[in-house]
Amino acid sequence: MPDYRRYRVPGGACFFTVNLLKKRLDILVSHIDILREAVRTIRWDRPFPIDAWVVLPDHLHCI
């Protein structure tokens, strides 16, 4: 795994992508209600902002 160096700024934004292992599945959009509930549950316990979020069939991007 690469040794990335990140410039950390208090209150700064973070961008990440999540990919499914099996690219041909559409689990993220076919079960979007479960994904939303999972995010809602985590944010209740550990609050964080979501500035932008794109959910595609086999991956998602979030800022």
Rosetta constraint file for C-alpha pairs under 8 A:
AtomPair CA 8 CA 12 HARMONIC 7.15 0.50
AtomPair CA 13 CA 63 HARMONIC 6.44 0.50
AtomPair CA 14 CA 63 HARMONIC 5.57 0.50
AtomPair CA 15 CA 61 HARMONIC 7.32 0.50
AtomPair CA 15 CA 62 HARMONIC 5.69 0.50
AtomPair CA 15 CA 63 HARMONIC 4.49 0.50
AtomPair CA 16 CA 61 HARMONIC 5.83 0.50
AtomPair CA 16 CA 62 HARMONIC 5.50 0.50
AtomPair CA 16 CA 63 HARMONIC 6.71 0.50
AtomPair CA 17 CA 59 HARMONIC 7.03 0.50
AtomPair CA 17 CA 60 HARMONIC 5.59 0.50
AtomPair CA 17 CA 61 HARMONIC 4.48 0.50
AtomPair CA 17 CA 62 HARMONIC 6.47 0.50
AtomPair CA 18 CA 59 HARMONIC 5.41 0.50
AtomPair CA 18 CA 60 HARMONIC 5.33 0.50
AtomPair CA 18 CA 61 HARMONIC 6.65 0.50
AtomPair CA 19 CA 23 HARMONIC 7.80 0.50
AtomPair CA 19 CA 58 HARMONIC 6.15 0.50
AtomPair CA 19 CA 59 HARMONIC 4.31 0.50
AtomPair CA 19 CA 60 HARMONIC 6.74 0.50
AtomPair CA 20 CA 25 HARMONIC 7.73 0.50
AtomPair CA 20 CA 58 HARMONIC 5.47 0.50
AtomPair CA 20 CA 59 HARMONIC 5.98 0.50
AtomPair CA 22 CA 58 HARMONIC 7.81 0.50
AtomPair CA 23 CA 58 HARMONIC 5.62 0.50
AtomPair CA 24 CA 58 HARMONIC 6.95 0.50
AtomPair CA 25 CA 57 HARMONIC 6.89 0.50
AtomPair CA 25 CA 58 HARMONIC 6.07 0.50
AtomPair CA 26 CA 30 HARMONIC 6.04 0.50
AtomPair CA 26 CA 56 HARMONIC 7.92 0.50
AtomPair CA 26 CA 57 HARMONIC 4.19 0.50
AtomPair CA 26 CA 58 HARMONIC 5.49 0.50
AtomPair CA 27 CA 31 HARMONIC 5.67 0.50
AtomPair CA 27 CA 32 HARMONIC 7.84 0.50
AtomPair CA 27 CA 57 HARMONIC 6.42 0.50
AtomPair CA 27 CA 58 HARMONIC 6.98 0.50
AtomPair CA 28 CA 32 HARMONIC 5.62 0.50
AtomPair CA 28 CA 35 HARMONIC 7.05 0.50
AtomPair CA 28 CA 55 HARMONIC 6.89 0.50
AtomPair CA 28 CA 56 HARMONIC 6.80 0.50
AtomPair CA 28 CA 57 HARMONIC 5.40 0.50
AtomPair CA 28 CA 58 HARMONIC 6.37 0.50
AtomPair CA 28 CA 59 HARMONIC 7.19 0.50
AtomPair CA 29 CA 55 HARMONIC 6.96 0.50
AtomPair CA 29 CA 56 HARMONIC 6.51 0.50
AtomPair CA 29 CA 57 HARMONIC 5.27 0.50
AtomPair CA 30 CA 57 HARMONIC 7.76 0.50
AtomPair CA 31 CA 35 HARMONIC 6.60 0.50
AtomPair CA 32 CA 36 HARMONIC 6.09 0.50
AtomPair CA 33 CA 37 HARMONIC 6.21 0.50
AtomPair CA 34 CA 38 HARMONIC 6.14 0.50
AtomPair CA 35 CA 39 HARMONIC 6.30 0.50
AtomPair CA 36 CA 40 HARMONIC 6.07 0.50
AtomPair CA 37 CA 41 HARMONIC 6.05 0.50
AtomPair CA 38 CA 42 HARMONIC 6.33 0.50
AtomPair CA 39 CA 43 HARMONIC 6.06 0.50
AtomPair CA 40 CA 44 HARMONIC 6.17 0.50
AtomPair CA 41 CA 45 HARMONIC 6.70 0.50
AtomPair CA 42 CA 46 HARMONIC 5.90 0.50
AtomPair CA 42 CA 47 HARMONIC 7.48 0.50
AtomPair CA 43 CA 47 HARMONIC 4.40 0.50
AtomPair CA 43 CA 48 HARMONIC 6.16 0.50
AtomPair CA 50 CA 62 HARMONIC 7.18 0.50
AtomPair CA 50 CA 63 HARMONIC 6.04 0.50
AtomPair CA 51 CA 62 HARMONIC 7.70 0.50
AtomPair CA 51 CA 63 HARMONIC 5.47 0.50
AtomPair CA 52 CA 62 HARMONIC 5.74 0.50
AtomPair CA 52 CA 63 HARMONIC 5.14 0.50
AtomPair CA 53 CA 60 HARMONIC 7.33 0.50
AtomPair CA 53 CA 61 HARMONIC 5.75 0.50
AtomPair CA 53 CA 62 HARMONIC 4.42 0.50
AtomPair CA 53 CA 63 HARMONIC 6.42 0.50
AtomPair CA 54 CA 60 HARMONIC 5.53 0.50
AtomPair CA 54 CA 61 HARMONIC 5.21 0.50
AtomPair CA 54 CA 62 HARMONIC 6.47 0.50
AtomPair CA 55 CA 59 HARMONIC 6.44 0.50
AtomPair CA 55 CA 60 HARMONIC 4.43 0.50
AtomPair CA 55 CA 61 HARMONIC 6.66 0.50
AtomPair CA 56 CA 60 HARMONIC 5.69 0.50
